[in-house]
Amino acid sequence: MRGEVIIFEYALRLFLSAILGGIVGTEREKRDKAAGIRTYALVAVTSCLIMLTSYNLAMDLGDEKAYADAARIAAQVVSGVGFLGAGTILKNDNKIRGLTTAAGLWSVAGIGLAVGMGYYFIAIITTLIIVVTLAFI
């Protein structure tokens, strides 16, 4: 029974991260930006998967060194998504475009990491703050 509960919980985390990332992506897609629903959902769900993998690796290995090494896996999401975001930034006629898209991708990666650890409330509030920021400020 315990294994089924864990599988359901992890599936819930993956779906929730995809939904929250997709919500942010919807706002970007409505503004006809380069990255939209699919990109944002993919970044969020993959970040969640990496966090789940990191956490479970630490639990499976169980010693102090494994905890530190497993945390590095999740930490690489930050630099990996930074690289992805850098690809969205363009300079044209002394104007820089794509900075908000890059920041949005980085933000949904954080949401995915939070959901992966089970911090649902924080992830939902963060999603709301991001959407309000993008849509109204």
N, CA, C and O atoms as a MOPAC input file, in Angstrom:
PM7 MOZYME 1SCF
protein

 N      0.81300 1    -1.19800 1     0.00000 1
 C      0.00000 1     0.00000 1     0.00000 1
 C      0.85800 1     1.26500 1     0.00000 1
 O      0.53500 1     2.23000 1    -0.69200 1
 N      1.94000 1     1.26700 1     0.76400 1
 C      2.81100 1     2.43900 1     0.86800 1
 C      3.38100 1     2.82700 1    -0.49500 1
 O      3.43100 1     4.00900 1    -0.83500 1
 N      3.81100 1     1.82900 1    -1.27600 1
 C      4.36800 1     2.09200 1    -2.59900 1
 C      3.37200 1     2.74700 1    -3.52800 1
 O      3.73700 1     3.62900 1    -4.30600 1
 N      2.10700 1     2.32900 1    -3.45900 1
 C      1.06300 1     2.92200 1    -4.29900 1
 C      0.80900 1     4.37000 1    -3.92300 1
 O      0.56200 1     5.21000 1    -4.78800 1
 N      0.87100 1     4.66300 1    -2.62400 1
 C      0.67500 1     6.03900 1    -2.15700 1
 C      1.79900 1     6.92200 1    -2.67200 1
 O      1.55100 1     8.04400 1    -3.11500 1
 N      3.01900 1     6.43500 1    -2.62100 1
 C      4.16400 1     7.21500 1    -3.10000 1
 C      4.05400 1     7.45400 1    -4.60600 1
 O      4.31600 1     8.56100 1    -5.07700 1
 N      3.67900 1     6.44900 1    -5.34600 1
 C      3.53100 1     6.60600 1    -6.79500 1
 C      2.45300 1     7.64100 1    -7.11300 1
 O      2.64400 1     8.49000 1    -7.98400 1
 N      1.32100 1     7.57400 1    -6.40900 1
 C      0.26200 1     8.56000 1    -6.61600 1
 C      0.75500 1     9.96000 1    -6.27300 1
 O      0.49100 1    10.91200 1    -7.00800 1
 N      1.46500 1    10.08800 1    -5.16700 1
 C      1.99300 1    11.38900 1    -4.72700 1
 C      2.95600 1    11.95700 1    -5.77000 1
 O      2.89000 1    13.14600 1    -6.08200 1
 N      3.83600 1    11.13900 1    -6.30400 1
 C      4.79900 1    11.61300 1    -7.30600 1
 C      4.08400 1    11.98600 1    -8.60600 1
 O      4.44100 1    12.97600 1    -9.24500 1
 N      3.09200 1    11.21100 1    -8.99500 1
 C      2.31800 1    11.54600 1   -10.19300 1
 C      1.59800 1    12.87400 1    -9.99700 1
 O      1.55800 1    13.70000 1   -10.90900 1
 N      1.03100 1    13.08200 1    -8.81200 1
 C      0.37600 1    14.34800 1    -8.49500 1
 C      1.36100 1    15.50400 1    -8.61400 1
 O      1.02700 1    16.54600 1    -9.17800 1
 N      2.55500 1    15.33200 1    -8.09700 1
 C      3.56700 1    16.38700 1    -8.16000 1
 C      3.93900 1    16.70300 1    -9.60500 1
 O      4.07000 1    17.87100 1    -9.97300 1
 N      4.10900 1    15.67600 1   -10.41700 1
 C      4.46000 1    15.90400 1   -11.81800 1
 C      3.33900 1    16.63200 1   -12.56300 1
 O      3.59900 1    17.58000 1   -13.30400 1
 N      2.09800 1    16.19000 1   -12.36900 1
 C      0.97400 1    16.84900 1   -13.03200 1
 C      0.78300 1    18.28100 1   -12.53500 1
 O      0.53600 1    19.18400 1   -13.33400 1
 N      0.89600 1    18.49700 1   -11.22800 1
 C      0.73500 1    19.84600 1   -10.68900 1
 C      1.80900 1    20.77500 1   -11.23500 1
 O      1.51300 1    21.91800 1   -11.58500 1
 N      3.03800 1    20.31100 1   -11.31300 1
 C      4.09500 1    21.17200 1   -11.84500 1
 C      3.83700 1    21.50700 1   -13.31500 1
 O      4.08400 1    22.63400 1   -13.74500 1
 N      3.34500 1    20.54300 1   -14.08200 1
 C      3.01200 1    20.81200 1   -15.48700 1
 C      1.88900 1    21.83000 1   -15.59100 1
 O      1.93300 1    22.71500 1   -16.44400 1
 N      0.89700 1    21.71500 1   -14.74100 1
 C     -0.22600 1    22.66000 1   -14.75500 1
 C      0.24000 1    24.06100 1   -14.38900 1
 O     -0.10300 1    25.02800 1   -15.06900 1
 N      1.02000 1    24.17800 1   -13.31500 1
 C      1.48700 1    25.49800 1   -12.88500 1
 C      2.40600 1    26.12900 1   -13.93600 1
 O      2.29100 1    27.32000 1   -14.22800 1
 N      3.30700 1    25.33900 1   -14.49800 1
 C      4.15300 1    25.85600 1   -15.58100 1
 C      3.32200 1    26.25500 1   -16.79000 1
 O      3.59400 1    27.27000 1   -17.43100 1
 N      2.31000 1    25.45600 1   -17.09900 1
 C      1.42600 1    25.76600 1   -18.22100 1
 C      0.62800 1    27.03700 1   -18.01300 1
 O      0.34200 1    27.75500 1   -18.97100 1
 N      0.26400 1    27.32200 1   -16.76900 1
 C     -0.46000 1    28.56800 1   -16.47400 1
 C      0.41300 1    29.77200 1   -16.80100 1
 O     -0.04300 1    30.72900 1   -17.42700 1
 N      1.66000 1    29.71800 1   -16.37600 1
 C      2.58500 1    30.81400 1   -16.69600 1
 C      2.79900 1    30.86800 1   -18.21100 1
 O      2.81000 1    31.95200 1   -18.79500 1
 N      2.96500 1    29.72400 1   -18.83800 1
 C      3.15600 1    29.66900 1   -20.27900 1
 C      1.97500 1    30.19900 1   -21.06200 1
 O      2.15400 1    30.75300 1   -22.14700 1
 N      0.77100 1    30.04000 1   -20.53500 1
 C     -0.42600 1    30.56000 1   -21.20100 1
 C     -0.35800 1    32.07000 1   -21.32600 1
 O     -0.68100 1    32.62600 1   -22.37500 1
 N      0.06100 1    32.73600 1   -20.25900 1
 C      0.19300 1    34.19300 1   -20.28900 1
 C      1.21000 1    34.60800 1   -21.33900 1
 O      0.98300 1    35.56800 1   -22.07500 1
 N      2.32500 1    33.89900 1   -21.41600 1
 C      3.36900 1    34.24000 1   -22.38700 1
 C      2.89000 1    33.97200 1   -23.81400 1
 O      3.18400 1    34.74100 1   -24.72900 1
 N      2.15600 1    32.88500 1   -23.99400 1
 C      1.66400 1    32.55300 1   -25.33000 1
 C      0.64000 1    33.57900 1   -25.81300 1
 O      0.61300 1    33.92200 1   -26.99500 1
 N     -0.19800 1    34.06600 1   -24.90400 1
 C     -1.17800 1    35.09700 1   -25.26900 1
 C     -0.49700 1    36.35900 1   -25.77900 1
 O     -1.05900 1    37.09400 1   -26.59100 1
 N      0.71000 1    36.60400 1   -25.29900 1
 C      1.48200 1    37.77600 1   -25.73700 1
 C      2.38600 1    37.45000 1   -26.92200 1
 O      3.23000 1    38.25500 1   -27.31600 1
 N      2.19300 1    36.24800 1   -27.48600 1
 C      2.91900 1    35.80500 1   -28.68500 1
 C      4.43800 1    35.80100 1   -28.47700 1
 O      5.19800 1    36.24100 1   -29.34100 1
 N      4.85500 1    35.30500 1   -27.33600 1
 C      6.28700 1    35.19800 1   -27.02900 1
 C      6.84000 1    33.87800 1   -27.55300 1
 O      6.08600 1    32.96000 1   -27.87500 1
 N      8.15900 1    33.79600 1   -27.63400 1
 C      8.81700 1    32.61800 1   -28.22500 1
 C      8.51500 1    31.33400 1   -27.44900 1
 O      8.31400 1    30.27700 1   -28.04800 1
 N      8.48500 1    31.42600 1   -26.14500 1
 C      8.19100 1    30.24700 1   -25.31500 1
 C      6.76400 1    30.37100 1   -24.80400 1
 O      6.34500 1    31.43500 1   -24.34800 1
 N      6.02800 1    29.27800 1   -24.88500 1
 C      4.62900 1    29.30600 1   -24.47100 1
 C      4.29000 1    28.15900 1   -23.53700 1
 O      5.12400 1    27.69900 1   -22.75800 1
 N      3.06200 1    27.71500 1   -23.63000 1
 C      2.52800 1    26.70200 1   -22.71600 1
 C      3.40800 1    25.45600 1   -22.68200 1
 O      3.79700 1    24.99800 1   -21.60800 1
 N      3.71700 1    24.91400 1   -23.84300 1
 C      4.48700 1    23.66400 1   -23.87700 1
 C      5.86900 1    23.82300 1   -23.25800 1
 O      6.30100 1    22.98000 1   -22.47300 1
 N      6.55900 1    24.89500 1   -23.60700 1
 C      7.91500 1    25.09700 1   -23.09100 1
 C      7.90600 1    25.26800 1   -21.58200 1
 O      8.70000 1    24.64100 1   -20.88100 1
 N      7.02300 1    26.10400 1   -21.08300 1
 C      6.96500 1    26.35900 1   -19.64200 1
 C      6.54700 1    25.09800 1   -18.87500 1
 O      7.09900 1    24.79800 1   -17.81700 1
 N      5.58000 1    24.37200 1   -19.41200 1
 C      5.15100 1    23.13100 1   -18.75200 1
 C      6.28500 1    22.10800 1   -18.73800 1
 O      6.49500 1    21.42700 1   -17.73400 1
 N      7.00800 1    21.99900 1   -19.83400 1
 C      8.12400 1    21.05300 1   -19.89900 1
 C      9.23100 1    21.40300 1   -18.90700 1
 O      9.78900 1    20.51700 1   -18.25800 1
 N      9.54800 1    22.68500 1   -18.79000 1
 C     10.58600 1    23.09800 1   -17.84100 1
 C     10.14300 1    22.78800 1   -16.41700 1
 O     10.93000 1    22.27500 1   -15.62200 1
 N      8.89400 1    23.09300 1   -16.08700 1
 C      8.39800 1    22.85400 1   -14.73100 1
 C      8.34200 1    21.35900 1   -14.40300 1
 O      8.78900 1    20.94700 1   -13.33200 1
 N      7.80700 1    20.55900 1   -15.29800 1
 C      7.66300 1    19.12800 1   -14.99900 1
 C      9.02400 1    18.43800 1   -14.95400 1
 O      9.22800 1    17.53000 1   -14.14900 1
 N      9.94200 1    18.85000 1   -15.79700 1
 C     11.26900 1    18.24500 1   -15.77800 1
 C     12.03500 1    18.65400 1   -14.52100 1
 O     12.76300 1    17.84100 1   -13.95100 1
 N     11.88000 1    19.89000 1   -14.08700 1
 C     12.49700 1    20.32200 1   -12.82700 1
 C     11.94300 1    19.51400 1   -11.66400 1
 O     12.68300 1    19.13000 1   -10.75900 1
 N     10.65100 1    19.25800 1   -11.69000 1
 C     10.01700 1    18.44000 1   -10.65800 1
 C     10.59600 1    17.02900 1   -10.68600 1
 O     10.92800 1    16.47100 1    -9.64000 1
 N     10.71600 1    16.46000 1   -11.86400 1
 C     11.27900 1    15.11400 1   -12.00100 1
 C     12.70600 1    15.06700 1   -11.46100 1
 O     13.07300 1    14.12100 1   -10.76500 1
 N     13.50100 1    16.06300 1   -11.77200 1
 C     14.88500 1    16.09900 1   -11.28900 1
 C     14.91900 1    16.18900 1    -9.77000 1
 O     15.74800 1    15.54500 1    -9.12800 1
 N     14.01600 1    16.98900 1    -9.18900 1
 C     13.97200 1    17.08800 1    -7.73200 1
 C     13.54900 1    15.75400 1    -7.11600 1
 O     14.13300 1    15.32000 1    -6.12300 1
 N     12.55000 1    15.10900 1    -7.69100 1
 C     12.12600 1    13.80000 1    -7.18600 1
 C     13.26700 1    12.78600 1    -7.27400 1
 O     13.48600 1    12.00000 1    -6.35300 1
 N     13.97700 1    12.81600 1    -8.37900 1
 C     15.10100 1    11.90300 1    -8.56000 1
 C     16.19900 1    12.19900 1    -7.54600 1
 O     16.74900 1    11.27700 1    -6.94400 1
 N     16.51800 1    13.46000 1    -7.35200 1
 C     17.54600 1    13.84700 1    -6.38400 1
 C     17.18400 1    13.40200 1    -4.97900 1
 O     18.00400 1    12.83400 1    -4.25800 1
 N     15.95300 1    13.66800 1    -4.60500 1
 C     15.49500 1    13.31800 1    -3.26100 1
 C     15.53400 1    11.79400 1    -3.04800 1
 O     16.02100 1    11.31000 1    -2.02700 1
 N     15.02100 1    11.06700 1    -4.01400 1
 C     14.98800 1     9.60900 1    -3.88000 1
 C     16.38200 1     8.99200 1    -3.92400 1
 O     16.63600 1     7.98500 1    -3.26200 1
 N     17.27300 1     9.58000 1    -4.68700 1
 C     18.65200 1     9.11200 1    -4.69800 1
 C     19.26200 1     9.27200 1    -3.30600 1
 O     19.93000 1     8.36800 1    -2.80500 1
 N     19.02900 1    10.41100 1    -2.69700 1
 C     19.54600 1    10.65000 1    -1.34300 1
 C     18.95400 1     9.64800 1    -0.35400 1
 O     19.67000 1     9.11000 1     0.49000 1
 N     17.66300 1     9.40100 1    -0.45800 1
 C     17.02200 1     8.46400 1     0.45900 1
 C     17.51400 1     7.03600 1     0.23700 1
 O     17.70900 1     6.28700 1     1.19500 1
 N     17.71100 1     6.66200 1    -1.02000 1
 C     18.16900 1     5.30600 1    -1.32500 1
 C     19.60100 1     5.06800 1    -0.86300 1
 O     19.92500 1     3.98900 1    -0.36600 1
 N     20.45600 1     6.06900 1    -1.02500 1
 C     21.86000 1     5.90700 1    -0.65000 1
 C     22.07200 1     6.08900 1     0.84700 1
 O     22.86600 1     5.38000 1     1.46500 1
 N     21.34900 1     7.05100 1     1.42100 1
 C     21.24400 1     7.16100 1     2.86500 1
 C     22.38200 1     7.68400 1     3.68600 1
 O     22.18500 1     7.88100 1     4.88500 1
 N     23.55600 1     7.92800 1     3.15500 1
 C     24.59700 1     8.47600 1     4.02500 1
 C     24.74500 1     9.97800 1     3.79300 1
 O     24.16100 1    10.51700 1     2.85200 1
 N     25.50400 1    10.64600 1     4.62400 1
 C     25.61200 1    12.10700 1     4.56000 1
 C     26.19400 1    12.58500 1     3.23800 1
 O     25.74100 1    13.59700 1     2.70200 1
 N     27.16600 1    11.89700 1     2.70800 1
 C     27.77100 1    12.29300 1     1.44100 1
 C     26.74500 1    12.21700 1     0.31200 1
 O     26.72800 1    13.07100 1    -0.57400 1
 N     25.89800 1    11.20600 1     0.34600 1
 C     24.87900 1    11.05300 1    -0.69000 1
 C     23.90200 1    12.21900 1    -0.66000 1
 O     23.44300 1    12.65800 1    -1.71400 1
 N     23.57300 1    12.73100 1     0.52000 1
 C     22.67200 1    13.87500 1     0.59100 1
 C     23.27300 1    15.07600 1    -0.12500 1
 O     22.58400 1    15.75100 1    -0.89000 1
 N     24.52900 1    15.34200 1     0.11300 1
 C     25.18200 1    16.48000 1    -0.52500 1
 C     25.25700 1    16.28100 1    -2.03200 1
 O     24.97500 1    17.20800 1    -2.79100 1
 N     25.63000 1    15.09600 1    -2.47200 1
 C     25.74400 1    14.83700 1    -3.89800 1
 C     24.37700 1    14.87900 1    -4.58500 1
 O     24.26900 1    15.39500 1    -5.69800 1
 N     23.35300 1    14.35700 1    -3.95700 1
 C     22.01700 1    14.38300 1    -4.54800 1
 C     21.50500 1    15.81700 1    -4.66000 1
 O     20.79300 1    16.14500 1    -5.60900 1
 N     21.85500 1    16.66000 1    -3.71700 1
 C     21.42300 1    18.06600 1    -3.77400 1
 C     22.04700 1    18.77100 1    -4.97200 1
 O     21.45500 1    19.70100 1    -5.51900 1
 N     23.20600 1    18.34900 1    -5.37400 1
 C     23.86200 1    18.97300 1    -6.53400 1
 C     23.07400 1    18.73700 1    -7.81800 1
 O     23.07600 1    19.58000 1    -8.71500 1
 N     22.40600 1    17.60100 1    -7.90400 1
 C     21.61900 1    17.31700 1    -9.10700 1
 C     20.53300 1    18.37000 1    -9.27100 1
 O     20.37300 1    18.94000 1   -10.35000 1
 N     19.79600 1    18.62600 1    -8.21000 1
 C     18.74300 1    19.64600 1    -8.26800 1
 C     19.33700 1    21.02600 1    -8.51000 1
 O     18.74600 1    21.83800 1    -9.22100 1
 N     20.48700 1    21.29600 1    -7.93100 1
 C     21.12600 1    22.60400 1    -8.10000 1
 C     21.48200 1    22.86700 1    -9.56400 1
 O     21.53100 1    24.02000 1    -9.99200 1
 N     21.72600 1    21.82200 1   -10.31700 1
 C     22.08700 1    22.00100 1   -11.71800 1
 C     20.90800 1    22.46000 1   -12.57800 1
 O     21.10200 1    22.92300 1   -13.70200 1
 N     19.71100 1    22.33600 1   -12.06000 1
 C     18.54300 1    22.86700 1   -12.77300 1
 C     18.72100 1    24.36700 1   -12.97900 1
 O     18.41200 1    24.89400 1   -14.04800 1
 N     19.21400 1    25.04100 1   -11.96600 1
 C     19.38200 1    26.49900 1   -12.03400 1
 C     20.30300 1    26.87800 1   -13.19400 1
 O     19.96200 1    27.75300 1   -13.98900 1
 N     21.44900 1    26.23900 1   -13.29800 1
 C     22.36400 1    26.58700 1   -14.39000 1
 C     21.87200 1    26.04900 1   -15.73000 1
 O     22.05100 1    26.69600 1   -16.76200 1
 N     21.26500 1    24.88900 1   -15.72000 1
 C     20.75600 1    24.32000 1   -16.96600 1
 C     19.65500 1    25.16700 1   -17.57900 1
 O     19.64300 1    25.40100 1   -18.78700 1
 N     18.74500 1    25.62100 1   -16.75800 1
 C     17.65900 1    26.46500 1   -17.25400 1
 C     18.19900 1    27.84900 1   -17.60700 1
 O     17.67700 1    28.51200 1   -18.50300 1
 N     19.23800 1    28.28000 1   -16.90700 1
 C     19.88900 1    29.54000 1   -17.27300 1
 C     20.43100 1    29.47600 1   -18.69600 1
 O     20.32900 1    30.44300 1   -19.45100 1
 N     21.00200 1    28.34400 1   -19.05400 1
 C     21.50200 1    28.14600 1   -20.41700 1
 C     20.35300 1    28.17200 1   -21.42200 1
 O     20.46300 1    28.78200 1   -22.48600 1
 N     19.25400 1    27.50800 1   -21.07900 1
 C     18.06600 1    27.50600 1   -21.93600 1
 C     17.53300 1    28.93000 1   -22.10500 1
 O     17.20600 1    29.35900 1   -23.21200 1
 N     17.45300 1    29.64900 1   -20.98600 1
 C     16.96600 1    31.02300 1   -21.02200 1
 C     17.85500 1    31.93400 1   -21.84500 1
 O     17.36700 1    32.83100 1   -22.53200 1
 N     19.15600 1    31.70800 1   -21.77800 1
 C     20.09000 1    32.53500 1   -22.54800 1
 C     19.79300 1    32.44200 1   -24.04600 1
 O     20.01200 1    33.39700 1   -24.79100 1
 N     19.30100 1    31.30200 1   -24.47100 1
 C     18.94900 1    31.12500 1   -25.87400 1
 C     17.73200 1    31.93700 1   -26.30000 1
 O     17.48600 1    32.10300 1   -27.49500 1
 N     16.97700 1    32.43800 1   -25.34400 1
 C     15.79700 1    33.23200 1   -25.68000 1
 C     16.09700 1    34.73500 1   -25.71600 1
 O     15.24600 1    35.52700 1   -26.12100 1
 N     17.30100 1    35.12700 1   -25.29500 1
 C     17.65600 1    36.54400 1   -25.23300 1
 C     18.33500 1    36.95700 1   -26.53700 1
 O     19.32500 1    36.35700 1   -26.95400 1
 N     17.79400 1    37.97500 1   -27.16100 1
 C     18.31500 1    38.47700 1   -28.43400 1
 C     18.55300 1    39.97800 1   -28.35600 1
 O     17.84000 1    40.69400 1   -27.65200 1
 N     19.56400 1    40.44800 1   -29.08700 1
 C     19.80600 1    41.88500 1   -29.19500 1
 C     19.53700 1    42.29800 1   -30.62500 1
 O     20.11100 1    41.74100 1   -31.56100 1
 N     18.66400 1    43.27500 1   -30.79100 1
 C     18.27700 1    43.77100 1   -32.10500 1
 C     18.20500 1    45.28700 1   -32.05400 1
 O     17.44900 1    45.83300 1   -31.25000 1
 N     18.96200 1    45.97700 1   -32.88000 1
 C     18.91100 1    47.44000 1   -32.93100 1
 C     18.98600 1    48.07400 1   -31.54500 1
 O     18.14200 1    48.89700 1   -31.19200 1
 N     19.97600 1    47.70200 1   -30.77200 1
 C     20.18200 1    48.23000 1   -29.42000 1
 C     19.01600 1    47.95500 1   -28.46700 1
 O     18.89400 1    48.61400 1   -27.43400 1
 N     18.17600 1    47.00700 1   -28.80000 1
 C     17.09500 1    46.56400 1   -27.91400 1
 C     17.35200 1    45.12100 1   -27.52000 1
 O     17.73000 1    44.29000 1   -28.34500 1
 N     17.13900 1    44.84400 1   -26.24700 1
 C     17.28900 1    43.47600 1   -25.77200 1
 C     15.89500 1    42.88500 1   -25.60500 1
 O     15.02700 1    43.46800 1   -24.95600 1
 N     15.70500 1    41.73100 1   -26.19800 1
 C     14.41900 1    41.04300 1   -26.11600 1
 C     14.62700 1    39.64700 1   -25.52800 1
 O     15.68100 1    39.03600 1   -25.70200 1
 N     13.61600 1    39.16400 1   -24.84000 1
 C     13.64900 1    37.80600 1   -24.33900 1
 C     14.08400 1    37.67500 1   -22.89300 1
 O     14.09900 1    36.57100 1   -22.34900 1
 N     14.43700 1    38.77800 1   -22.26700 1
 C     14.88900 1    38.73100 1   -20.88100 1
 C     13.78300 1    38.24500 1   -19.94900 1
 O     14.03700 1    37.45400 1   -19.04000 1
 N     12.56500 1    38.71300 1   -20.17000 1
 C     11.44000 1    38.28600 1   -19.33900 1
 C     11.11900 1    36.81500 1   -19.58200 1
 O     10.76800 1    36.09200 1   -18.65000 1
 N     11.23800 1    36.37200 1   -20.82500 1
 C     11.01900 1    34.96200 1   -21.12600 1
 C     12.05100 1    34.09800 1   -20.39700 1
 O     11.70600 1    33.06700 1   -19.82000 1
 N     13.30600 1    34.52000 1   -20.42600 1
 C     14.36200 1    33.78900 1   -19.72400 1
 C     14.07900 1    33.74100 1   -18.22500 1
 O     14.22500 1    32.69200 1   -17.59700 1
 N     13.67600 1    34.86900 1   -17.65500 1
 C     13.36000 1    34.91500 1   -16.22500 1
 C     12.14800 1    34.03900 1   -15.91500 1
 O     12.09700 1    33.39500 1   -14.86700 1
 N     11.18500 1    34.01300 1   -16.81600 1
 C      9.99900 1    33.17800 1   -16.62400 1
 C     10.34100 1    31.70100 1   -16.63900 1
 O      9.81400 1    30.93300 1   -15.83300 1
 N     11.21200 1    31.29700 1   -17.54200 1
 C     11.62700 1    29.89700 1   -17.59700 1
 C     12.37000 1    29.50500 1   -16.32100 1
 O     12.16300 1    28.41900 1   -15.78000 1
 N     13.22100 1    30.38700 1   -15.85500 1
 C     13.95400 1    30.14600 1   -14.61400 1
 C     12.97700 1    30.04500 1   -13.44300 1
 O     13.14200 1    29.21600 1   -12.54800 1
 N     11.96200 1    30.90200 1   -13.46700 1
 C     10.95800 1    30.90000 1   -12.39700 1
 C     10.15800 1    29.60800 1   -12.35500 1
 O      9.94300 1    29.04600 1   -11.28100 1
 N      9.71500 1    29.13000 1   -13.51600 1
 C      8.93300 1    27.89300 1   -13.49900 1
 C      9.80700 1    26.68800 1   -13.15200 1
 O      9.29800 1    25.68400 1   -12.65400 1
 N     11.10100 1    26.77400 1   -13.40500 1
 C     12.00000 1    25.71400 1   -12.94100 1
 C     11.97500 1    25.67200 1   -11.41500 1
 O     11.95100 1    24.59600 1   -10.81800 1
 N     11.98100 1    26.84100 1   -10.79300 1
 C     11.87900 1    26.91300 1    -9.33800 1
 C     10.56300 1    26.35500 1    -8.83800 1
 O     10.51900 1    25.68200 1    -7.80900 1
 N      9.49100 1    26.63200 1    -9.56100 1
 C      8.18600 1    26.09100 1    -9.20300 1
 C      8.22100 1    24.56800 1    -9.27500 1
 O      7.72800 1    23.89100 1    -8.37300 1
 N      8.80000 1    24.03200 1   -10.33700 1
 C      8.90900 1    22.58500 1   -10.48200 1
 C      9.72000 1    21.96000 1    -9.35700 1
 O      9.36000 1    20.89700 1    -8.85300 1
 N     10.81100 1    22.60500 1    -8.95800 1
 C     11.61800 1    22.10000 1    -7.85000 1
 C     10.81600 1    22.10100 1    -6.55500 1
 O     10.86800 1    21.14300 1    -5.78300 1
 N     10.07400 1    23.18200 1    -6.32100 1
 C      9.26600 1    23.27700 1    -5.09600 1
 C      8.19000 1    22.19100 1    -5.06400 1
 O      7.99300 1    21.53900 1    -4.03900 1
 N      7.50400 1    22.00100 1    -6.16900 1
 C      6.46800 1    20.96500 1    -6.22800 1
 C      7.09900 1    19.58500 1    -6.04600 1
 O      6.53400 1    18.71900 1    -5.37800 1
 N      8.27100 1    19.38700 1    -6.64600 1
 C      8.96400 1    18.11600 1    -6.51500 1
 C      9.26000 1    17.76000 1    -5.06100 1
 O      9.29000 1    16.58500 1    -4.69500 1
 N      9.47700 1    18.77900 1    -4.24100 1
 C      9.71800 1    18.54800 1    -2.81200 1
 C      8.42300 1    18.51000 1    -2.00600 1
 O      8.44500 1    18.26300 1    -0.80000 1
 N      7.30300 1    18.75400 1    -2.66900 1
 C      6.02200 1    18.70600 1    -1.97400 1
 C      5.57800 1    20.03600 1    -1.39600 1
 O      4.64900 1    20.07700 1    -0.59000 1
 N      6.21500 1    21.10900 1    -1.78800 1
 C      5.86000 1    22.44600 1    -1.29100 1
 C      4.78700 1    23.06200 1    -2.19700 1
 O      5.03800 1    24.04200 1    -2.89800 1
 N      3.60500 1    22.47800 1    -2.17000 1
 C      2.52900 1    22.87700 1    -3.08200 1
 C      2.07300 1    24.31200 1    -2.87600 1
 O      1.94100 1    25.06900 1    -3.83700 1
 N      1.83400 1    24.68500 1    -1.63300 1
 C      1.31100 1    26.02800 1    -1.35400 1
 C      2.26900 1    27.10000 1    -1.85300 1
 O      1.85600 1    28.06300 1    -2.49900 1
 N      3.54400 1    26.92500 1    -1.55200 1
 C      4.54300 1    27.90200 1    -2.00000 1
 C      4.57400 1    27.97100 1    -3.52500 1
 O      4.66800 1    29.05900 1    -4.09400 1
 N      4.49600 1    26.84000 1    -4.17900 1
 C      4.53100 1    26.80500 1    -5.63700 1
 C      3.30800 1    27.48500 1    -6.24300 1
 O      3.42700 1    28.20000 1    -7.23800 1
 N      2.14400 1    27.27200 1    -5.65700 1
 C      0.91200 1    27.88500 1    -6.17200 1
 C      0.95100 1    29.40000 1    -5.96600 1
 O      0.60400 1    30.15700 1    -6.87300 1
 N      1.36700 1    29.83800 1    -4.79600 1
 C      1.46800 1    31.28100 1    -4.53100 1
 C      2.48600 1    31.92000 1    -5.47300 1
 O      2.24100 1    32.99800 1    -6.01600 1
 N      3.62300 1    31.25900 1    -5.66600 1
 C      4.64300 1    31.77800 1    -6.57900 1
 C      4.10100 1    31.89000 1    -7.99700 1
 O      4.36200 1    32.87800 1    -8.68400 1
 N      3.35200 1    30.89100 1    -8.44100 1
 C      2.74200 1    30.93500 1    -9.77000 1
 C      1.82500 1    32.13400 1    -9.89600 1
 O      1.86800 1    32.84500 1   -10.90000 1
 N      0.99500 1    32.36800 1    -8.89100 1
 C      0.08700 1    33.52400 1    -8.91700 1
 C      0.86400 1    34.83400 1    -8.98700 1
 O      0.50900 1    35.73100 1    -9.75200 1
 N      1.91200 1    34.94200 1    -8.19700 1
 C      2.72700 1    36.16400 1    -8.20500 1
 C      3.36400 1    36.37000 1    -9.58200 1
 O      3.37700 1    37.48800 1   -10.09800 1
 N      3.88200 1    35.31200 1   -10.16800 1
 C      4.50800 1    35.42500 1   -11.49200 1
 C      3.49300 1    35.84700 1   -12.54700 1
 O      3.76600 1    36.73900 1   -13.35000 1
 N      2.32800 1    35.21500 1   -12.54900 1
 C      1.30700 1    35.55400 1   -13.54800 1
 C      0.83900 1    36.99500 1   -13.38300 1
 O      0.68200 1    37.71100 1   -14.37100 1
 N      0.61900 1    37.42100 1   -12.15600 1
 C      0.20300 1    38.81400 1   -11.91900 1
 C      1.30600 1    39.76300 1   -12.39300 1
 O      1.02400 1    40.77600 1   -13.03400 1
 N      2.53800 1    39.43900 1   -12.08300 1
 C      3.66500 1    40.27400 1   -12.50800 1
 C      3.73500 1    40.36700 1   -14.02100 1
 O      3.89000 1    41.46000 1   -14.56600 1
 N      3.62500 1    39.25200 1   -14.70100 1
 C      3.70900 1    39.24600 1   -16.16200 1
 C      2.51400 1    39.92300 1   -16.81100 1
 O      2.67300 1    40.62000 1   -17.81300 1
 N      1.33700 1    39.73500 1   -16.27000 1
 C      0.11600 1    40.22800 1   -16.91600 1
 C     -0.18500 1    41.69900 1   -16.60300 1
 O     -0.74500 1    42.40800 1   -17.43900 1
 N      0.18600 1    42.15600 1   -15.40400 1
 C     -0.29500 1    43.46900 1   -14.98400 1
 C      0.77900 1    44.50700 1   -14.65500 1
 O      0.47400 1    45.69000 1   -14.50400 1
 N      2.01900 1    44.07300 1   -14.54700 1
 C      3.05800 1    45.05600 1   -14.18000 1
 C      3.92900 1    45.33200 1   -15.38200 1
 O      4.86400 1    46.12800 1   -15.29700 1

